[in-house]
Amino acid sequence: MRTRVLIGLHTIIALNAVGGGIYGLIGAPGVPVAWLQRTPFASYLVPSLILLLFVGGSQAAACLSIATRAPRSRSFSLFAGAVLLGWIGTQVALIGYVSWLQPAVAVAALGNLTLASGLPDQQRASVI
């Protein structure tokens, strides 16, 4: 059961991160550029690439590793949770609280870490 929930959580977070990354890459219409004033970024390009590639990519990789019972899938999942928590923590530190999505993402990251910490490192069955 834990594995299914974690796969679902990784999937939802990955899709959200990929969608948010793409939205940012097309210019983030409706998102104030003023939010970037206290950041090192002049546009949403770099943050969107980080969201898409690192957050979305790590979540997708963790999801696939668990689903295929790859070695070190627990480690992949823990890493993806840490990336997500780092992403949202950095975002709040730099731009402040701007949306209900920020605490929701923090809860998702903590859920990810909690569920992943209970997984055994899965090993593929030996063919020989």
Buried (B, 14 or more C-beta within 10 A) or exposed (E): EEBEEBBEBBBEBBBBBBEBBEBBBEEBEEBEEEBBEEBEBEEBEBBBEBBBEBBBBBBBBBBBBBBEEBEEBBBBBBBBBBBBBEBBBEBBEBBEEEEEEBEEBBEBBEBBBEBBEEBEEBEEEEEE
